[in-house]
Each structure stands twice: as structure tokens, then as C-alpha cells.
Amino acid sequence: MFERRLKVVPTQRGEVDVVILSIPFAKYPDLKQTLSNVPDKVVVIDTSNYYPGRDGSIKEVDDGKPESVWVSEQIGRPIIKAWNAVLAATLADKGQPTGSSTRIALPVAGDDANAEAIAQALVEDTGFTALAAGSLEESWRQQPGTPAYCTELTLPELKSDLCAADKTKAPQNRDALLAKFMASGSQFTHEQIVATNRAMTA
């Protein structure tokens, strides 16, 4: 069994406005029945990332389908992609007040303007600047192996690095980074992980 972590944001009436999904990538098809009972108006935010070594090979994604598009198809409803491009330690420790010149920016992708705005507001509430990063079809630009992924960028830097992403190189970068981080005897500080991500995806 895998652990299902469904985070809900209740309204004053006890209803739910937002569901945030953080589960192993390959397990998303198992959520279709559960989410079929969630009202269409509820915003669904996906925070996951695909790693073939952990999740098994998924041919459609390996062939270039953006992760978020695949997830949306598996669960049978539209999603917003957010918080996937940030390390856990960054999320826990590096949020800053609005207006800070060094505030880290995070990409938010989606096809529904209202749902995307809600996700952006939640990202802002966690201490990060939310950047509208385009449609789900363009959300590959914030997947593992891209310059925007877990590199702790300011807003101008994130805008630039999303544009600089190379769809062909991203999976190669992802696998090379994972191999480096998982190599026997390897120990990396948080700062070294960020620096390595930056160097190998530039």
C-alpha cells in the first residue's frame, strides 16, 4: 500500500475549496475513483514529479507527454501544477515576506485562470512569489532536470530559466542528477544540492 496524502482546505461551511495531492507519481491512477466524488468546483493541485527509477517507466511521459497532462488524464479532472519545483527544506525554511528582493519564486501552471489564481495565492501564503508559468502543456518547463527545478530562483531568474528549458535535455539532466545524489558515499548539504541542480541544468 502507498500512503495517500490528500490535503484539503475547508471553507467556513465545512466544504472544501482545494485538494493538494502529494503521492508517488505512478499511483495517480488509483485516485480516479476517490476524486470522482469531489465536486468539479474544487481546485486540485498536483505537487508530484516523475522519477522512472522510483516510479517505473511510464511510456507516455518518457515519450514527452508533460507530467501534469498525464496526471490530469489519470485522475479524470483538470489540475494545477504547483510546489513541485521546490525542495522540502526550501519550502520549510526559506519563505520570505512579500516584497523581499531575495524572495524565491515558484512556477504555477494550469489551464483554468481561476484555479490557477487560487493556487498562486496559496503559494504566496507559503512565503514564495508565484509565477504564472503557462499551460499544462508547457509545464514540462518546471519538471525535474530543467533550470527552474529546485534551484531557488528569484522572479526575474525564474522567468528567464523557464524560457531556457530544453525539453530534450531535461530527462537526461534528471537522471544524471539523481545518479550523482544517490552515488555511494555521497553527502550533500542543502546548499550543495541547489548549486548542483543549477550547474547541471544550466
C-alpha atoms as an extended CHARMM CRD file, in Angstrom:
* protein
*
       202  EXT
         1         1  MET       CA              0.0000000000        0.0000000000        0.0000000000  PROA      1               0.0000000000
         2         2  PHE       CA              1.1000000000        3.5280000000       -0.6580000000  PROA      2               0.0000000000
         3         3  GLU       CA              0.3970000000        6.4840000000        1.5480000000  PROA      3               0.0000000000
         4         4  ARG       CA             -2.3000000000        8.7710000000        0.2570000000  PROA      4               0.0000000000
         5         5  ARG       CA             -1.8430000000       12.3220000000        1.3950000000  PROA      5               0.0000000000
         6         6  LEU       CA             -4.8150000000       14.4420000000        0.4340000000  PROA      6               0.0000000000
         7         7  LYS       CA             -4.6670000000       17.8790000000        1.9450000000  PROA      7               0.0000000000
         8         8  VAL       CA             -7.9280000000       19.7980000000        1.9690000000  PROA      8               0.0000000000
         9         9  VAL       CA             -8.5850000000       23.4680000000        2.5420000000  PROA      9               0.0000000000
        10        10  PRO       CA            -12.0030000000       23.7920000000        4.2660000000  PROA      10              0.0000000000
        11        11  THR       CA            -14.3180000000       26.7680000000        3.9710000000  PROA      11              0.0000000000
        12        12  GLN       CA            -16.2930000000       28.2230000000        6.8610000000  PROA      12              0.0000000000
        13        13  ARG       CA            -19.2210000000       25.9810000000        5.8750000000  PROA      13              0.0000000000
        14        14  GLY       CA            -17.0470000000       22.8920000000        6.1950000000  PROA      14              0.0000000000
        15        15  GLU       CA            -16.8260000000       22.4440000000        2.4130000000  PROA      15              0.0000000000
        16        16  VAL       CA            -13.5700000000       22.0020000000        0.5330000000  PROA      16              0.0000000000
        17        17  ASP       CA            -12.1410000000       24.5430000000       -1.9170000000  PROA      17              0.0000000000
        18        18  VAL       CA             -8.7960000000       22.9310000000       -2.6830000000  PROA      18              0.0000000000
        19        19  VAL       CA             -7.2590000000       19.4500000000       -2.6860000000  PROA      19              0.0000000000
        20        20  ILE       CA             -3.4510000000       19.2320000000       -2.7480000000  PROA      20              0.0000000000
        21        21  LEU       CA             -2.0390000000       15.9200000000       -3.9680000000  PROA      21              0.0000000000
        22        22  SER       CA              1.3970000000       14.6740000000       -2.9000000000  PROA      22              0.0000000000
        23        23  ILE       CA              1.7430000000       10.9740000000       -3.6380000000  PROA      23              0.0000000000
        24        24  PRO       CA              4.1470000000        8.7330000000       -5.5970000000  PROA      24              0.0000000000
        25        25  PHE       CA              3.7370000000        9.6580000000       -9.2570000000  PROA      25              0.0000000000
        26        26  ALA       CA              2.8300000000        6.2040000000      -10.5610000000  PROA      26              0.0000000000
        27        27  LYS       CA             -0.0330000000        5.8600000000       -8.0730000000  PROA      27              0.0000000000
        28        28  TYR       CA             -2.1760000000        8.6270000000       -9.5400000000  PROA      28              0.0000000000
        29        29  PRO       CA             -4.4570000000        6.2520000000      -11.4860000000  PROA      29              0.0000000000
        30        30  ASP       CA             -5.5390000000        4.8250000000       -8.1120000000  PROA      30              0.0000000000
        31        31  LEU       CA             -7.0580000000        8.1880000000       -7.1620000000  PROA      31              0.0000000000
        32        32  LYS       CA             -9.5410000000        8.4270000000      -10.0290000000  PROA      32              0.0000000000
        33        33  GLN       CA            -12.4020000000        6.8180000000       -8.1120000000  PROA      33              0.0000000000
        34        34  THR       CA            -11.7010000000        8.8230000000       -4.9440000000  PROA      34              0.0000000000
        35        35  LEU       CA            -11.6160000000       12.1230000000       -6.8030000000  PROA      35              0.0000000000
        36        36  SER       CA            -14.7470000000       11.3240000000       -8.7720000000  PROA      36              0.0000000000
        37        37  ASN       CA            -16.6670000000       12.1670000000       -5.5870000000  PROA      37              0.0000000000
        38        38  VAL       CA            -15.0410000000       15.6060000000       -5.2820000000  PROA      38              0.0000000000
        39        39  PRO       CA            -17.1650000000       18.4560000000       -6.7420000000  PROA      39              0.0000000000
        40        40  ASP       CA            -15.9670000000       19.9260000000      -10.0360000000  PROA      40              0.0000000000
        41        41  LYS       CA            -15.5580000000       23.3640000000       -8.4540000000  PROA      41              0.0000000000
        42        42  VAL       CA            -12.8330000000       22.0940000000       -6.1120000000  PROA      42              0.0000000000
        43        43  VAL       CA             -9.3380000000       23.0610000000       -7.2830000000  PROA      43              0.0000000000
        44        44  VAL       CA             -6.9270000000       20.1260000000       -7.4810000000  PROA      44              0.0000000000
        45        45  ILE       CA             -3.2200000000       20.9510000000       -7.1400000000  PROA      45              0.0000000000
        46        46  ASP       CA             -0.5560000000       18.4080000000       -8.0730000000  PROA      46              0.0000000000
        47        47  THR       CA              2.8810000000       18.6520000000       -6.4440000000  PROA      47              0.0000000000
        48        48  SER       CA              4.3920000000       15.4250000000       -7.7810000000  PROA      48              0.0000000000
        49        49  ASN       CA              7.3540000000       14.6330000000      -10.0410000000  PROA      49              0.0000000000
        50        50  TYR       CA              8.2250000000       11.6540000000      -12.1930000000  PROA      50              0.0000000000
        51        51  TYR       CA             11.3760000000        9.6480000000      -11.4760000000  PROA      51              0.0000000000
        52        52  PRO       CA             11.4950000000        6.4140000000      -13.5260000000  PROA      52              0.0000000000
        53        53  GLY       CA             13.8800000000        4.7300000000      -11.1020000000  PROA      53              0.0000000000
        54        54  ARG       CA             11.2990000000        5.1290000000       -8.3290000000  PROA      54              0.0000000000
        55        55  ASP       CA              8.0290000000        5.1110000000      -10.2590000000  PROA      55              0.0000000000
        56        56  GLY       CA              8.7830000000        2.6150000000      -13.0250000000  PROA      56              0.0000000000
        57        57  SER       CA              8.8160000000        3.5600000000      -16.6760000000  PROA      57              0.0000000000
        58        58  ILE       CA              5.7040000000        5.3630000000      -17.9430000000  PROA      58              0.0000000000
        59        59  LYS       CA              5.9140000000        5.3110000000      -21.7210000000  PROA      59              0.0000000000
        60        60  GLU       CA              3.7030000000        8.3100000000      -22.4180000000  PROA      60              0.0000000000
        61        61  VAL       CA              5.7640000000       10.5310000000      -20.1350000000  PROA      61              0.0000000000
        62        62  ASP       CA              9.0300000000        9.0710000000      -21.4230000000  PROA      62              0.0000000000
        63        63  ASP       CA              7.8350000000        9.9110000000      -24.9410000000  PROA      63              0.0000000000
        64        64  GLY       CA              7.3650000000       13.5580000000      -23.9990000000  PROA      64              0.0000000000
        65        65  LYS       CA              3.8860000000       13.9800000000      -22.5380000000  PROA      65              0.0000000000
        66        66  PRO       CA              4.1320000000       16.5840000000      -19.7520000000  PROA      66              0.0000000000
        67        67  GLU       CA              3.8100000000       15.0060000000      -16.3240000000  PROA      67              0.0000000000
        68        68  SER       CA              0.8670000000       17.2140000000      -15.3710000000  PROA      68              0.0000000000
        69        69  VAL       CA             -1.0630000000       16.3460000000      -18.5220000000  PROA      69              0.0000000000
        70        70  TRP       CA             -0.5950000000       12.6490000000      -17.7560000000  PROA      70              0.0000000000
        71        71  VAL       CA             -1.7240000000       13.1260000000      -14.1400000000  PROA      71              0.0000000000
        72        72  SER       CA             -4.8230000000       15.0260000000      -15.2490000000  PROA      72              0.0000000000
        73        73  GLU       CA             -5.7190000000       12.2060000000      -17.6120000000  PROA      73              0.0000000000
        74        74  GLN       CA             -5.2130000000        9.5390000000      -14.9490000000  PROA      74              0.0000000000
        75        75  ILE       CA             -7.3720000000       11.1730000000      -12.3060000000  PROA      75              0.0000000000
        76        76  GLY       CA            -10.0270000000       12.3360000000      -14.7550000000  PROA      76              0.0000000000
        77        77  ARG       CA            -10.0460000000       16.0200000000      -13.9220000000  PROA      77              0.0000000000
        78        78  PRO       CA             -8.0330000000       19.2050000000      -14.5510000000  PROA      78              0.0000000000
        79        79  ILE       CA             -5.2020000000       20.0640000000      -12.2120000000  PROA      79              0.0000000000
        80        80  ILE       CA             -2.8770000000       22.9110000000      -11.3610000000  PROA      80              0.0000000000
        81        81  LYS       CA              0.8620000000       22.1600000000      -11.0750000000  PROA      81              0.0000000000
        82        82  ALA       CA              2.4820000000       23.9030000000       -8.1100000000  PROA      82              0.0000000000
        83        83  TRP       CA              5.1180000000       23.3780000000       -5.3960000000  PROA      83              0.0000000000
        84        84  ASN       CA              6.7170000000       20.5890000000       -7.4370000000  PROA      84              0.0000000000
        85        85  ALA       CA              9.8420000000       22.6170000000       -8.2200000000  PROA      85              0.0000000000
        86        86  VAL       CA             10.9480000000       23.2670000000       -4.6410000000  PROA      86              0.0000000000
        87        87  LEU       CA             12.9920000000       21.1870000000       -2.2150000000  PROA      87              0.0000000000
        88        88  ALA       CA             11.3430000000       20.2380000000        1.0810000000  PROA      88              0.0000000000
        89        89  ALA       CA             13.9480000000       22.1630000000        3.0810000000  PROA      89              0.0000000000
        90        90  THR       CA             13.4140000000       25.2320000000        0.8920000000  PROA      90              0.0000000000
        91        91  LEU       CA              9.6730000000       25.0590000000        1.4500000000  PROA      91              0.0000000000
        92        92  ALA       CA             10.1010000000       24.6100000000        5.1940000000  PROA      92              0.0000000000
        93        93  ASP       CA             12.7790000000       27.2160000000        5.8540000000  PROA      93              0.0000000000
        94        94  LYS       CA             13.1050000000       29.7860000000        3.0770000000  PROA      94              0.0000000000
        95        95  GLY       CA              9.7740000000       31.5050000000        2.7630000000  PROA      95              0.0000000000
        96        96  GLN       CA             10.0550000000       35.3020000000        2.9750000000  PROA      96              0.0000000000
        97        97  PRO       CA              7.6780000000       38.2410000000        3.3190000000  PROA      97              0.0000000000
        98        98  THR       CA              6.1190000000       39.7830000000        0.2260000000  PROA      98              0.0000000000
        99        99  GLY       CA              8.3850000000       42.4470000000       -1.2310000000  PROA      99              0.0000000000
       100       100  SER       CA             11.6880000000       40.8690000000       -0.2450000000  PROA      100             0.0000000000
       101       101  SER       CA             14.2360000000       41.3330000000       -3.0370000000  PROA      101             0.0000000000
       102       102  THR       CA             15.5840000000       37.8210000000       -2.4880000000  PROA      102             0.0000000000
       103       103  ARG       CA             12.2090000000       36.0800000000       -2.2460000000  PROA      103             0.0000000000
       104       104  ILE       CA             12.2530000000       32.7520000000       -4.0650000000  PROA      104             0.0000000000
       105       105  ALA       CA              9.7620000000       32.3660000000       -6.9100000000  PROA      105             0.0000000000
       106       106  LEU       CA              7.8720000000       29.1720000000       -7.7590000000  PROA      106             0.0000000000
       107       107  PRO       CA              6.1570000000       28.2950000000      -11.0520000000  PROA      107             0.0000000000
       108       108  VAL       CA              2.4300000000       27.5720000000      -11.1770000000  PROA      108             0.0000000000
       109       109  ALA       CA              0.9750000000       26.0330000000      -14.3510000000  PROA      109             0.0000000000
       110       110  GLY       CA             -2.6010000000       25.3470000000      -15.3640000000  PROA      110             0.0000000000
       111       111  ASP       CA             -5.3490000000       25.7680000000      -17.9040000000  PROA      111             0.0000000000
       112       112  ASP       CA             -8.0280000000       27.3790000000      -15.7050000000  PROA      112             0.0000000000
       113       113  ALA       CA             -7.3580000000       31.0100000000      -14.8160000000  PROA      113             0.0000000000
       114       114  ASN       CA             -9.4960000000       30.9740000000      -11.6720000000  PROA      114             0.0000000000
       115       115  ALA       CA             -7.9880000000       27.7510000000      -10.3250000000  PROA      115             0.0000000000
       116       116  GLU       CA             -4.5060000000       28.9750000000      -11.1530000000  PROA      116             0.0000000000
       117       117  ALA       CA             -5.1430000000       32.2340000000       -9.2850000000  PROA      117             0.0000000000
       118       118  ILE       CA             -6.1900000000       30.2700000000       -6.1930000000  PROA      118             0.0000000000
       119       119  ALA       CA             -3.0350000000       28.1590000000       -6.3840000000  PROA      119             0.0000000000
       120       120  GLN       CA             -0.9020000000       31.2560000000       -6.8340000000  PROA      120             0.0000000000
       121       121  ALA       CA             -2.4410000000       32.8380000000       -3.7380000000  PROA      121             0.0000000000
       122       122  LEU       CA             -1.6630000000       29.7080000000       -1.7140000000  PROA      122             0.0000000000
       123       123  VAL       CA              1.9360000000       29.6900000000       -2.9560000000  PROA      123             0.0000000000
       124       124  GLU       CA              2.2320000000       33.3270000000       -1.9050000000  PROA      124             0.0000000000
       125       125  ASP       CA              0.8560000000       32.3910000000        1.5280000000  PROA      125             0.0000000000
       126       126  THR       CA              3.7030000000       29.8950000000        1.9740000000  PROA      126             0.0000000000
       127       127  GLY       CA              6.2760000000       32.6760000000        1.5740000000  PROA      127             0.0000000000
       128       128  PHE       CA              7.1560000000       32.4300000000       -2.1090000000  PROA      128             0.0000000000
       129       129  THR       CA              6.4150000000       34.5140000000       -5.1870000000  PROA      129             0.0000000000
       130       130  ALA       CA              4.0650000000       32.6900000000       -7.5390000000  PROA      130             0.0000000000
       131       131  LEU       CA              4.7750000000       32.9430000000      -11.2560000000  PROA      131             0.0000000000
       132       132  ALA       CA              2.1260000000       32.0260000000      -13.8140000000  PROA      132             0.0000000000
       133       133  ALA       CA              4.1790000000       29.5600000000      -15.8410000000  PROA      133             0.0000000000
       134       134  GLY       CA              1.7630000000       28.7920000000      -18.6690000000  PROA      134             0.0000000000
       135       135  SER       CA             -0.4760000000       25.9060000000      -19.5840000000  PROA      135             0.0000000000
       136       136  LEU       CA             -0.2050000000       22.2770000000      -18.5280000000  PROA      136             0.0000000000
       137       137  GLU       CA              1.2700000000       21.5450000000      -21.9640000000  PROA      137             0.0000000000
       138       138  GLU       CA              4.0740000000       23.9630000000      -21.0830000000  PROA      138             0.0000000000
       139       139  SER       CA              4.5080000000       22.6370000000      -17.5360000000  PROA      139             0.0000000000
       140       140  TRP       CA              7.4040000000       20.4130000000      -18.6550000000  PROA      140             0.0000000000
       141       141  ARG       CA              9.4720000000       23.5720000000      -18.1700000000  PROA      141             0.0000000000
       142       142  GLN       CA              9.2320000000       23.0690000000      -14.3710000000  PROA      142             0.0000000000
       143       143  GLN       CA              9.8320000000       19.3150000000      -14.3510000000  PROA      143             0.0000000000
       144       144  PRO       CA             12.9740000000       17.6440000000      -12.9290000000  PROA      144             0.0000000000
       145       145  GLY       CA             16.0870000000       18.3220000000      -14.9780000000  PROA      145             0.0000000000
       146       146  THR       CA             15.1180000000       21.8390000000      -16.0200000000  PROA      146             0.0000000000
       147       147  PRO       CA             16.8030000000       25.0590000000      -14.8410000000  PROA      147             0.0000000000
       148       148  ALA       CA             13.6550000000       26.0340000000      -12.9000000000  PROA      148             0.0000000000
       149       149  TYR       CA             13.5510000000       22.8350000000      -10.8470000000  PROA      149             0.0000000000
       150       150  CYS       CA             14.7800000000       23.1130000000       -7.2320000000  PROA      150             0.0000000000
       151       151  THR       CA             17.2210000000       25.9180000000       -7.9810000000  PROA      151             0.0000000000
       152       152  GLU       CA             15.8780000000       28.6450000000       -5.6380000000  PROA      152             0.0000000000
       153       153  LEU       CA             15.4760000000       31.4560000000       -8.1650000000  PROA      153             0.0000000000
       154       154  THR       CA             14.1740000000       34.9840000000       -7.7860000000  PROA      154             0.0000000000
       155       155  LEU       CA             11.2820000000       36.0490000000      -10.0180000000  PROA      155             0.0000000000
       156       156  PRO       CA             13.4260000000       37.5050000000      -12.8440000000  PROA      156             0.0000000000
       157       157  GLU       CA             15.6880000000       34.4430000000      -12.7450000000  PROA      157             0.0000000000
       158       158  LEU       CA             12.7520000000       32.0400000000      -12.8330000000  PROA      158             0.0000000000
       159       159  LYS       CA             11.1880000000       33.7840000000      -15.8250000000  PROA      159             0.0000000000
       160       160  SER       CA             14.4840000000       33.5190000000      -17.6960000000  PROA      160             0.0000000000
       161       161  ASP       CA             15.1520000000       29.9000000000      -16.7710000000  PROA      161             0.0000000000
       162       162  LEU       CA             11.6560000000       28.7140000000      -17.6950000000  PROA      162             0.0000000000
       163       163  CYS       CA             12.2800000000       30.1350000000      -21.1660000000  PROA      163             0.0000000000
       164       164  ALA       CA             15.7070000000       28.4950000000      -21.3040000000  PROA      164             0.0000000000
       165       165  ALA       CA             14.4230000000       24.9810000000      -20.5520000000  PROA      165             0.0000000000
       166       166  ASP       CA             15.3170000000       22.2710000000      -23.0830000000  PROA      166             0.0000000000
       167       167  LYS       CA             12.6960000000       19.5120000000      -23.3030000000  PROA      167             0.0000000000
       168       168  THR       CA             15.1290000000       17.0230000000      -24.8450000000  PROA      168             0.0000000000
       169       169  LYS       CA             17.8350000000       17.5250000000      -22.2290000000  PROA      169             0.0000000000
       170       170  ALA       CA             15.5830000000       17.5990000000      -19.1610000000  PROA      170             0.0000000000
       171       171  PRO       CA             15.2030000000       13.8010000000      -18.7100000000  PROA      171             0.0000000000
       172       172  GLN       CA             18.9440000000       13.3270000000      -19.2150000000  PROA      172             0.0000000000
       173       173  ASN       CA             19.6870000000       16.0220000000      -16.6440000000  PROA      173             0.0000000000
       174       174  ARG       CA             17.1680000000       14.4910000000      -14.2160000000  PROA      174             0.0000000000
       175       175  ASP       CA             18.7430000000       11.0530000000      -14.4090000000  PROA      175             0.0000000000
       176       176  ALA       CA             22.2960000000       12.3920000000      -14.1790000000  PROA      176             0.0000000000
       177       177  LEU       CA             21.4470000000       14.4660000000      -11.1140000000  PROA      177             0.0000000000
       178       178  LEU       CA             19.7340000000       11.5720000000       -9.3860000000  PROA      178             0.0000000000
       179       179  ALA       CA             22.7030000000        9.3070000000      -10.0630000000  PROA      179             0.0000000000
       180       180  LYS       CA             25.0490000000       11.9130000000       -8.6180000000  PROA      180             0.0000000000
       181       181  PHE       CA             22.9740000000       12.4460000000       -5.4880000000  PROA      181             0.0000000000
       182       182  MET       CA             22.4620000000        8.7160000000       -4.9310000000  PROA      182             0.0000000000
       183       183  ALA       CA             26.0740000000        7.6500000000       -5.5390000000  PROA      183             0.0000000000
       184       184  SER       CA             27.5440000000        5.5280000000       -2.7720000000  PROA      184             0.0000000000
       185       185  GLY       CA             29.0570000000        7.6500000000       -0.0330000000  PROA      185             0.0000000000
       186       186  SER       CA             27.6660000000       10.8990000000       -1.4040000000  PROA      186             0.0000000000
       187       187  GLN       CA             26.6110000000       13.5160000000        1.1150000000  PROA      187             0.0000000000
       188       188  PHE       CA             25.3110000000       16.8800000000        0.0270000000  PROA      188             0.0000000000
       189       189  THR       CA             24.2360000000       19.8640000000        2.0670000000  PROA      189             0.0000000000
       190       190  HSD       CA             21.1120000000       21.6980000000        1.0260000000  PROA      190             0.0000000000
       191       191  GLU       CA             23.2170000000       24.4570000000       -0.4860000000  PROA      191             0.0000000000
       192       192  GLN       CA             25.2540000000       21.9260000000       -2.4540000000  PROA      192             0.0000000000
       193       193  ILE       CA             22.1070000000       20.2980000000       -3.8200000000  PROA      193             0.0000000000
       194       194  VAL       CA             20.8130000000       23.6410000000       -5.0660000000  PROA      194             0.0000000000
       195       195  ALA       CA             24.2000000000       24.5490000000       -6.5560000000  PROA      195             0.0000000000
       196       196  THR       CA             24.4820000000       21.1620000000       -8.2680000000  PROA      196             0.0000000000
       197       197  ASN       CA             20.9830000000       21.4850000000       -9.7250000000  PROA      197             0.0000000000
       198       198  ARG       CA             21.8950000000       24.8910000000      -11.0890000000  PROA      198             0.0000000000
       199       199  ALA       CA             25.2160000000       23.7760000000      -12.5470000000  PROA      199             0.0000000000
       200       200  MET       CA             23.9410000000       20.6270000000      -14.2500000000  PROA      200             0.0000000000
       201       201  THR       CA             20.8240000000       22.1730000000      -15.7850000000  PROA      201             0.0000000000
       202       202  ALA       CA             22.3090000000       25.4740000000      -16.9500000000  PROA      202             0.0000000000
